[in-house]
């Protein structure tokens, strides 16, 4: 009987592959998802979490979850400004450079791809107003701790 069950499992995997259905994930693959399912009810929830070590030596551990009902019941247009701030290639490069360790306006201005000093300050203001950067004093900037993992989660979500 065990032989029959093993053969049947093999056939099911082959059929799934031929039909384009994903094969079942190995045990433990979705440990975060399994834990989330145990803790949620109703429509479910969205969770993102990360542990990030930056080239600067900084370390961020972050977890955030929200019920799907809350997300679907929110006016998404309220998020437009924060998302729009990320919608410019220079601003994304600027955030990348800050996470890599370039924190002062002098260090950032040395990067020709960030534009003129006037353009750089414009982009810094946009990112600061949207909460993606904060001033650390004396012309220095940093990505706030509570934005590091969400930023990387957004980038992971749009990655080809």
N, C-alpha and C positions, 0 to 999 in steps of 0.2 A: 504494500500500500504506500510506503514511503517513497518508493521508486516512482510510482504513478504520480504522486504529488509533485515530486521534483521535475518530472517530465512535463507535467501540466504547467508549472511555473515557467519553465524554459519556453514552452510554446506561447504562453501569454506575453512574455517579454519580447519574443520575435514578432508576434502580431502587433504589439504596441509600437515597435520600431518601424514596421512596415506601414502602419497607419499614421505615423508621425506623432503618436502620443508619447509623452515622456515616460520613461521607465520609473518605477517607484524609487524614491530617494533612499539611500542606505540609512539604516537606523541611526538616529542622532544628528542627521544632517540639518534638520530644522529645529534645533534645540531652543532657539530664541522664539520662534513661531509657536512651538509646542507650549512653552511657558506662557506666552501671551494668550493663547487659546484657553488655557486653564484659568486665567484671571479675568476673562472678559465674558460679557453676555451681550445679548441683542445683536446689533449689526456688526459687532466686533470693534477692533481698535487698530490704530496705526502706531507702530513703535519704530524708533530708530535709536541706535546706540552705537557708540564707538569708543575706541581707545586709541589716542593719537599721540605719537611722539614726533615733535617737530625738529628740524635741523638745529634749532636754537637750544635744544635741550628741554624745552617746555613739554609738559605732558598734560593731556586733557582726557578725562574719562567722563563720558556723558551718556545719559539715557533720557529719552523723552517719549511718552506715549500719550495718545489722546483718543477718546472714543470716536468712532466713525460718525455717530449721530451728531456729535459736537462739530465735527468738520463740515458735514453736509448742512448743518443748521446755521453756519456762519456765512456772513456776507463776504465772499472771496474778493470783492473789489477793494476791501480794506487792506489786502496784501499787495496790491498793485505797485505801490511806491517801493516797497522792499524788493520785490522781484524785478522791477524796472531798473533799480540801481545795479543789479547783476547783469542786466542785458546789454552791457557795453564791453567790447573786448579789452579796452584799456583798463576799465575798472576791475575786470577779472584778473588781468595781469598784475595790477596794483595789489589786489588782495593776495595773489600768489606770492608776490615779492615780500609782502609784509609777513606772511606765514613762514617764508624762507629765512627771515631775519632782518631784512632791510626795514628799519623802523623810523629813521629820521627823514625829514623832507630832503635833506642833502643827499642821502643815500638813494632815495627814490628818484630825485631829479637827475641823478647820474645815469639813469636808465633811459636811453634815447627813445625807447618804444613807449614810454609813458607821456611823451609830448613835451611841450614847453612848460615852464614853471607855472604860467597862468593856467594852462590846461590841467596840470597836475593838481593844483589847488582846487580847481573846479571839481575834479573827480573825487578828491579827498572830502570835499564838502558834501557831495552827493552820497558817498558811502557812509559818512558820519551821520548825516541826517536820517538815513535809512537804518542805522543801527549795526551796519556791518563792520564799522571801525569806530574806535573811540580815541580821543586825544589822550596821550599819556604824558602831556606836558612838554614844553620846550621844543615844539615842532616834531614830536614823536607820536607815532600811532601804533595801535595794536588791534587785532581782532579780539573782541570780548570773548572770554572763555565760553559763555553760553551760545556763541555763534560758530565756534570752530567746527564742531561735529555737524551741526545743521548745514553749514556751507558745504562741507565735504559730502554730505548725504545728497544735497541738491545736485552737486557735480556728478556724483555717482549715478544719480537717477537720469541724467541727460546724456551720459557717456554712450557713444555708439557701441 
